[in-house]
Amino acid sequence: MTHSNATTSAKRVHTPAFFFSLPWLGNATVRQTIRLLVSVALAGLVAWLTNLQEPAWALITAVIVTQSSITETMSSGRYQLVGTLIGAAASTVPITLMLLHWPLWLSFTVAFVPLSVLASWRPNTRMAVVTLMIATLFPTQDDPYLRPVERVLSILFGVGVSMLVSYVVLHEQARRDAFRNAAQTVRKIVEILEHGLKQDLDWPALQDLSDDCTTSLRKVQSAVEEARRERWKPLEQRDPMLAALPKTLRQLQMDSVVVARALMRPPKGVAASLPDQGEEDLRAGMKRGFDWIISRCEAEAVARTGEEYRVAAGIISALPREDDRDDEIVSFVLNILRADLITFIRLLGEDDTERA
């Protein structure tokens, strides 16, 4: 690592540490409360500055759309906006019919029935029905066509403010969550391998452990997808380590299941089972590698730092080789596990890439 990169990494350590030194900001409920209050306040300010006749809808939209993650906020905002646009467009039909002296409920029914079918088919468009009711059933003294326009503007303001707040105000820091969950996933992988070595669980029980590991891996994937949306620059360019994390973890999980399955095969002779000394050597050698990965993931969850990368070579050289085992299948799968473990260690060790 160059001196400039080392200096950059050192600077990056202090900001997250200061952030988490404030206990009340470390609470997810407190952060979401602050985001929600800021979102509602900004939505109200925008509605007041633009002199909306019904500013409450901008505030209501801000409350609905502002979620704890950028991904959820984008999804909720998209559904609100699409549904409102459909409803506003559909409301022009009954408004026009009423101007032609059609009865209110007959005019409303003409648009309500197809929108109900749409909402039943696509539940995310239910806001279309709400918008239709607001624009049609609530009387106004002004031009009736202005009500759906006002409704759309209110939703646009609410969604826009919510998106801005989600990006700027105390967002959930997906990188931290990804590496924290990665450490938990690796612990579950180690648990699978430990039971495989001890052969103290049956195969269905180990499959349950693998399913639990998959659940933890999904959290890593969700956090990485969240990180992709935090900035315009592709994640592979600004943080290649984070971008490659789910794929590398997934491969390691698959290896652990295969190794456990190989170790649990019914023995065909003395050579088919691991000797006690071989088991202890395997456990000690692999454990050091996995412990290093867990500590690096936990370190990355706190701050981006490359201070530990220099010991990666020593960790790799200490991993046991399985070429001399009598059981060819066990030797083969253990060597695959070793190769993927080295890939993971190198991924976490090569931390001298400048990241935005």
C-alpha positions in Angstrom: 0.0 0.0 0.0 1.4 3.4 -0.9 1.8 6.2 1.6 -1.1 8.2 0.1 -3.5 5.3 0.2 -2.5 4.5 3.8 -3.2 8.2 4.7 -6.5 8.0 2.9 -7.5 4.8 4.7 -6.5 6.4 8.1 -8.7 9.4 7.4 -11.6 7.1 6.6 -11.4 5.3 9.9 -12.2 8.4 12.0 -15.5 9.5 10.5 -17.5 6.2 11.1 -16.0 6.0 14.6 -17.2 9.5 15.4 -20.7 8.6 14.0 -21.0 5.5 16.1 -19.7 7.3 19.2 -23.1 8.9 19.4 -25.2 6.0 20.8 -28.6 7.5 20.0 -27.6 7.8 16.3 -26.6 4.1 16.3 -30.2 3.1 16.9 -32.2 2.3 13.7 -35.4 3.5 15.2 -33.9 6.9 16.1 -32.4 7.3 12.6 -35.7 6.4 10.9 -37.6 8.8 13.2 -35.2 11.6 12.2 -35.5 10.8 8.5 -39.3 10.8 8.8 -39.5 14.1 10.7 -37.1 15.8 8.2 -39.1 14.4 5.3 -42.5 15.6 6.6 -41.0 19.0 7.4 -39.5 19.5 4.0 -42.6 18.3 2.3 -44.6 20.8 4.2 -42.2 23.6 3.4 -42.3 22.8 -0.4 -46.1 22.6 -0.3 -46.2 26.0 1.4 -43.8 27.6 -1.0 -45.8 26.3 -4.0 -49.1 27.3 -2.4 -50.7 23.9 -2.9 -54.4 24.0 -2.0 -54.2 20.6 -0.3 -50.7 20.4 1.2 -51.7 17.5 3.4 -51.3 15.0 0.6 -47.6 16.0 0.2 -47.1 15.3 3.9 -49.1 12.0 3.8 -47.0 10.9 0.8 -43.8 11.7 2.6 -44.9 9.6 5.6 -45.8 6.7 3.4 -42.8 6.8 1.0 -39.9 7.5 3.5 -38.6 4.0 4.4 -35.5 2.8 6.2 -33.6 2.1 3.0 -33.1 3.7 -0.4 -34.4 0.6 -2.1 -37.6 0.5 -0.2 -38.1 4.3 -0.6 -37.6 4.0 -4.3 -40.1 1.1 -4.6 -42.7 2.8 -2.5 -42.3 6.1 -4.3 -42.6 4.5 -7.7 -45.9 2.8 -6.7 -47.3 6.0 -5.3 -46.4 8.0 -8.4 -47.5 5.4 -11.0 -50.8 4.8 -9.2 -51.5 8.6 -8.8 -50.7 9.3 -12.5 -53.1 6.5 -13.6 -55.8 7.7 -11.2 -55.4 11.3 -12.3 -55.6 10.4 -15.9 -58.7 8.2 -15.3 -60.4 10.9 -13.3 -60.7 13.2 -16.3 -63.3 10.8 -17.7 -65.9 11.2 -14.9 -65.1 14.9 -14.6 -65.9 15.4 -18.2 -69.1 13.3 -18.0 -70.3 15.3 -15.0 -69.7 18.5 -17.0 -71.9 16.9 -19.6 -74.6 16.6 -16.9 -74.1 12.8 -16.2 -75.1 11.8 -12.7 -72.2 11.8 -10.2 -72.3 8.1 -9.3 -72.8 6.9 -12.8 -69.8 9.0 -14.0 -67.7 7.7 -11.1 -68.6 4.1 -11.8 -67.5 4.3 -15.4 -63.9 4.9 -14.2 -64.0 3.1 -10.9 -64.8 -0.4 -12.3 -61.8 -0.7 -14.6 -59.5 0.8 -11.9 -60.8 -1.8 -9.4 -59.9 -4.5 -11.8 -56.5 -3.1 -12.3 -55.9 -2.8 -8.6 -57.0 -6.4 -8.1 -54.6 -7.5 -10.9 -51.8 -5.2 -9.8 -52.2 -4.3 -6.1 -49.4 -1.8 -6.3 -51.7 0.5 -8.4 -54.3 0.9 -5.6 -53.4 4.6 -5.3 -55.1 5.0 -8.7 -58.5 4.2 -7.0 -57.7 6.6 -4.1 -56.8 9.4 -6.5 -59.9 8.8 -8.6 -62.1 9.1 -5.4 -60.3 12.3 -4.3 -60.6 14.0 -7.7 -64.2 12.9 -8.3 -66.1 12.6 -5.1 -64.8 15.7 -3.2 -66.4 18.9 -4.6 -64.2 21.9 -5.4 -65.0 25.5 -6.1 -62.3 25.8 -8.8 -61.8 24.2 -12.1 -62.5 20.5 -11.5 -59.6 19.5 -13.7 -57.2 21.2 -11.3 -57.9 18.6 -8.5 -56.1 15.7 -10.3 -53.3 18.1 -11.2 -52.9 19.2 -7.6 -52.9 15.6 -6.5 -50.1 14.7 -8.9 -48.1 17.7 -7.8 -48.5 16.7 -4.1 -47.3 13.2 -4.8 -44.4 14.5 -6.8 -43.3 16.8 -4.0 -43.8 14.0 -1.4 -41.9 11.4 -3.4 -39.1 13.8 -4.3 -38.5 15.0 -0.8 -38.6 11.4 0.5 -35.9 10.3 -2.0 -33.7 13.3 -1.1 -34.0 12.5 2.6 -33.3 8.8 2.1 -30.1 9.6 0.2 -28.8 12.4 2.4 -30.1 12.0 6.0 -28.7 9.2 8.0 -29.1 6.5 5.4 -28.6 2.9 6.7 -25.0 2.7 5.4 -25.4 -0.5 3.3 -21.7 -1.2 3.2 -21.6 -1.6 7.0 -24.6 -3.9 7.0 -23.2 -6.0 4.2 -19.9 -6.7 5.9 -21.6 -7.2 9.3 -23.9 -9.8 7.8 -21.0 -11.3 5.9 -19.2 -12.0 9.2 -22.3 -13.8 10.5 -22.6 -15.8 7.3 -19.0 -17.0 7.6 -19.6 -18.0 11.2 -22.5 -20.2 9.9 -20.2 -21.7 7.2 -17.7 -22.6 9.9 -20.5 -24.2 11.9 -21.4 -26.4 8.9 -17.8 -27.5 8.5 -17.4 -28.2 12.3 -20.4 -30.5 12.3 -19.2 -32.1 9.1 -15.8 -32.9 10.8 -17.4 -34.1 14.0 -20.1 -36.0 12.1 -22.5 -35.3 15.0 -25.5 -34.3 12.9 -27.5 -36.1 10.2 -27.8 -34.7 6.7 -31.2 -33.0 7.1 -29.9 -31.1 10.1 -27.0 -29.9 8.2 -29.3 -28.8 5.4 -31.2 -26.8 7.9 -27.9 -25.1 8.8 -27.3 -24.4 5.2 -30.7 -22.8 4.8 -30.0 -20.6 7.8 -26.7 -19.6 6.1 -28.6 -18.8 2.9 -30.9 -16.5 4.8 -27.9 -14.6 6.2 -26.4 -14.5 2.7 -29.6 -12.9 1.4 -29.1 -10.1 3.8 -25.7 -9.5 2.4 -27.1 -9.5 -1.1 -29.8 -7.0 -0.1 -27.3 -4.7 1.5 -25.0 -4.8 -1.6 -28.0 -4.0 -3.9 -28.8 -1.1 -1.6 -25.2 0.1 -1.9 -25.5 0.0 -5.7 -28.2 2.6 -5.5 -26.4 5.0 -3.1 -24.4 6.6 -5.9 -24.4 6.9 -9.7 -20.9 5.4 -10.1 -21.0 1.6 -10.5 -20.2 -0.3 -7.4 -17.6 -2.4 -9.2 -15.6 0.7 -9.7 -15.9 2.5 -6.4 -15.9 -0.6 -4.1 -14.9 -3.8 -5.9 -14.5 -5.6 -2.6 -18.1 -5.0 -1.7 -19.4 -5.8 -5.2 -17.7 -9.3 -5.1 -18.7 -10.1 -1.6 -22.0 -12.0 -2.2 -20.6 -14.2 -5.0 -17.5 -15.1 -3.0 -19.6 -15.9 0.1 -22.0 -18.0 -2.0 -19.2 -20.1 -3.4 -17.7 -20.6 0.1 -21.1 -21.7 1.4 -21.5 -24.2 -1.5 -18.0 -25.6 -0.7 -18.8 -26.0 3.0 -21.9 -28.1 2.2 -20.0 -30.3 -0.3 -17.2 -30.8 2.2 -19.6 -31.7 5.0 -21.4 -34.1 2.7 -18.1 -35.8 1.7 -17.0 -36.1 5.3 -20.3 -37.7 6.3 -20.2 -40.4 3.7 -20.6 -43.9 5.1 -17.1 -45.2 5.6 -15.9 -48.0 3.3 -12.8 -48.6 5.3 -10.3 -47.1 7.6 -9.0 -44.8 4.9 -12.5 -43.3 4.3 -12.6 -41.4 7.6 -10.3 -38.6 8.8 -7.8 -39.7 11.5 -8.0 -37.7 14.7 -4.7 -36.0 14.2 -5.7 -35.1 10.6 -9.0 -33.7 11.8 -7.3 -31.5 14.4 -4.8 -30.2 11.8 -7.6 -29.4 9.4 -9.6 -27.7 12.1 -6.7 -25.6 13.3 -5.5 -24.6 9.8 -8.9 -23.7 8.4 -10.0 -22.0 11.6 -7.2 -19.5 11.3 -8.2 -18.6 7.8 -11.9 -18.3 8.7 -11.2 -16.3 11.8 -9.1 -13.8 9.8 -12.0 -13.4 7.3 -14.5 -12.8 10.1 -12.2 -10.2 11.7 -11.7 -8.4 8.4 -15.4 -8.3 7.6 -16.1 -6.9 11.1 -13.3 -4.3 10.6 -14.8 -3.3 7.2 -18.2 -3.0 8.9 -16.8 -0.2 11.1 -14.4 1.6 8.7 -12.7 1.1 5.4 -9.1 0.2 6.3 -6.3 -1.6 4.6 -4.1 -2.0 7.7 -4.6 -5.8 7.9 -3.9 -6.6 4.3 -0.2 -7.3 4.9 -0.9 -10.5 6.9 -3.0 -12.1 4.2 0.0 -13.8 2.7 0.8 -15.4 6.1 -2.8 -16.6 6.5 -2.8 -18.2 3.1 0.5 -20.0 3.6 -0.8 -21.5 6.9 -3.8 -23.1 5.2 -3.4 -26.9 5.2 -3.0 -28.8 2.0 -5.0 -32.0 1.5 -3.0 -33.7 -1.3 -1.7 -36.4 1.0 -5.1 -37.8 2.2 -6.0 -41.3 1.4 -9.6 -40.5 0.6 -9.5 -38.9 -2.9 -13.0 -37.4 -2.7 -12.3 -35.7 0.6 -9.0 -34.5 -0.6 -10.6 -33.1 -3.8 -13.4 -31.2 -2.1 -11.0 -29.8 0.7 -8.7 -28.5 -2.0 -11.6 -26.7 -3.7 -12.6 -25.2 -0.3 -8.9 -24.1 0.2 -8.8 -22.5 -3.2 -12.0 -20.5 -2.7 -10.9 -19.6 0.8 -7.7 -18.2 -0.6 -9.8 -16.2 -3.1 -11.8 -14.7 -0.3 -8.8 -13.9 1.7 -7.2 -12.1 -1.2 -10.4 -10.2 -1.9 -10.4 -8.9 1.7 -6.6 -8.5 1.8 -6.1 -6.4 -1.4 -7.5 -3.3 0.1 -5.3 -0.7 -1.5 -7.8 0.3 -4.2 -9.0 3.9 -4.0 -12.8 3.9 -3.3 -15.0 7.0 -3.6 
